Amino acid sequence: MEGDIRLTIATAEESLVPPNGSASFPPKSPGKGIYRGDEDVLCRRWNWRESGKSKLTESTTDVCLVVEGLSPFSANNRLRISDEPAELIRTRCGGRTAVHLLDGHTPAVGFGASQTKDRS
């Protein structure tokens, strides 16, 4: 993944390579929510259509799990809901976790950013 992960709106000029593909194509729905890095789209149609960058393999060491919540869920609800998979990663996989909340006030995650709620 190159750069920060950002929640933004598709312009149809972004690049997305599907999990089992090699050809890049733009998101089909301009104006819809996408998660992206500096170079590529991670998923389009919010967190529904994944790219190959989000595919897990036996050699995967770093993972980003997305938990989405819209109104009426508060920021505290979304953080609490995110705690369950984070706890499972720590206890079952021996991993370290950090939870980031993206919204209109914080649309990007720079790893180590001040909005991180570290749960090591």
Backbone hydrogen bonds in HBPLUS format (Angstrom, degrees):
<---DONOR---> <-ACCEPTOR-->    atom                        ^
c    i                          cat <-CA-CA->   ^        H-A-AA   ^      H-
h    n   atom  resd res      DA  || num        DHA   H-A  angle D-A-AA Bond
n    s   type  num  typ     dist DA aas  dist angle  dist       angle   num
A0038-ASP N   A0002-GLU O   2.81 MM  36  5.57 169.5  1.82 154.1 155.3     1
A0005-ILE N   A0109-VAL O   3.22 MM 104  5.26 144.0  2.36 142.9 144.5     2
A0109-VAL N   A0005-ILE O   2.78 MM 104  5.26 149.7  1.87 147.4 157.9     3
A0006-ARG N   A0036-ARG O   2.77 MM  30  5.32 163.9  1.80 157.6 163.4     4
A0036-ARG N   A0006-ARG O   2.88 MM  30  5.32 154.4  1.94 147.5 156.1     5
A0007-LEU N   A0107-PRO O   2.91 MM 100  5.45 161.0  1.95 158.6 164.9     6
A0008-THR N   A0034-ILE O   2.89 MM  26  5.50 167.1  1.90 163.3 167.5     7
A0034-ILE N   A0008-THR O   2.83 MM  26  5.50 159.8  1.87 153.8 156.3     8
A0010-ALA N   A0032-LYS O   2.81 MM  22  5.53 167.7  1.83 163.1 165.8     9
A0031-GLY N   A0010-ALA O   2.77 MM  21  5.15 167.9  1.79 135.2 138.4    10
A0041-VAL N   A0015-SER O   2.91 MM  26  5.94 156.3  1.96 173.4 174.7    11
A0016-LEU N   A0025-PHE O   2.98 MM   9  5.40 132.7  2.21 131.2 144.3    12
A0025-PHE N   A0016-LEU O   2.93 MM   9  5.40 156.6  1.99 141.1 146.5    13
A0052-GLY N   A0017-VAL O   2.57 MM  35  5.72 160.4  1.61 162.1 159.8    14
A0021-GLY N   A0018-PRO O   3.10 MM   3  5.10 163.5  2.12 117.9 116.6    15
A0032-LYS N   A0029-SER O   3.21 MM   3  5.83 151.4  2.29 142.7 142.2    16
A0046-TRP N   A0033-GLY O   2.77 MM  13  4.79 169.8  1.78 142.1 139.6    17
A0035-TYR N   A0043-CYS O   3.15 MM   8  5.51 158.1  2.20 145.9 152.5    18
A0042-LEU N   A0035-TYR O   2.78 MM   7  5.47 152.1  1.86 137.0 145.8    19
A0043-CYS N   A0035-TYR O   3.36 MM   8  5.51 158.9  2.41 142.3 142.3    20
A0037-GLY N   A0040-ASP O   2.88 MM   3  5.53 169.0  1.90 171.3 174.8    21
A0051-SER N   A0042-LEU O   2.83 MM   9  5.22 132.3  2.06 163.1 149.1    22
A0044-ARG N   A0049-ARG O   2.90 MM   5  5.19 154.7  1.96 141.0 146.6    23
A0049-ARG N   A0044-ARG O   3.12 MM   5  5.19 170.3  2.13 151.8 150.6    24
A0048-TRP N   A0045-ARG O   3.23 MM   3  5.52 138.9  2.41 112.5 124.2    25
A0054-SER N   A0051-SER O   3.11 MM   3  5.72 158.3  2.15 114.7 120.6    26
A0055-LYS N   A0052-GLY O   3.18 MM   3  5.27 167.2  2.20 108.9 112.2    27
A0060-THR N   A0057-THR O   3.11 MM   3  5.22 166.1  2.13 109.1 113.0    28
A0073-PHE N   A0070-LEU O   2.92 MM   3  5.69 154.4  1.98 135.8 131.4    29
A0078-ARG N   A0074-SER O   3.01 MM   4  6.36 160.8  2.04 153.3 157.6    30
A0079-LEU N   A0075-ALA O   2.95 MM   4  6.20 157.2  2.01 150.5 156.8    31
A0080-ARG N   A0076-ASN O   2.93 MM   4  6.07 157.6  1.98 145.5 151.9    32
A0081-ILE N   A0077-ASN O   2.86 MM   4  6.08 161.3  1.89 154.3 159.2    33
A0082-SER N   A0078-ARG O   3.04 MM   4  6.15 146.1  2.16 139.2 148.2    34
A0083-ASP N   A0079-LEU O   3.15 MM   4  6.39 124.5  2.47 137.4 151.0    35
A0083-ASP N   A0080-ARG O   3.11 MM   3  5.17 141.4  2.27  98.3 109.4    36
A0086-ALA N   A0082-SER O   3.32 MM   4  6.41 158.6  2.37 147.2 153.4    37
A0087-GLU N   A0083-ASP O   2.80 MM   4  5.92 154.9  1.86 149.9 156.3    38
A0088-LEU N   A0084-GLU O   3.05 MM   4  6.33 158.4  2.10 152.4 158.2    39
A0089-ILE N   A0085-PRO O   2.97 MM   4  6.17 153.6  2.04 147.2 153.8    40
A0090-ARG N   A0086-ALA O   3.07 MM   4  6.36 156.0  2.13 146.5 152.8    41
A0091-THR N   A0087-GLU O   2.88 MM   4  6.08 172.2  1.88 157.9 159.7    42
A0092-ARG N   A0088-LEU O   2.80 MM   4  5.43 158.1  1.85 141.1 148.5    43
A0093-CYS N   A0089-ILE O   3.11 MM   4  5.03 140.0  2.28 115.8 126.6    44
A0095-GLY N   A0089-ILE O   3.10 MM   6  5.54 166.3  2.12 136.5 132.3    45
A0094-GLY N   A0090-ARG O   3.17 MM   4  4.74 130.8  2.43 110.1 118.5    46
A0119-ARG N   A0097-THR O   3.12 MM  22  5.42 165.2  2.14 138.0 139.7    47
A0099-VAL N   A0117-LYS O   3.29 MM  18  5.30 169.2  2.30 125.9 129.0    48
A0117-LYS N   A0099-VAL O   3.02 MM  18  5.30 161.9  2.06 150.8 156.6    49
A0103-ASP N   A0106-THR O   2.96 MM   3  5.14 151.9  2.04 114.1 122.8    50
A0106-THR N   A0103-ASP O   3.17 MM   3  5.14 126.3  2.47  97.3 111.1    51
A0113-ALA N   A0110-GLY O   2.60 MM   3  5.08 125.8  1.89 155.7 161.2    52
A0116-THR N   A0113-ALA O   3.12 MM   3  5.74 164.6  2.14 121.1 124.1    53
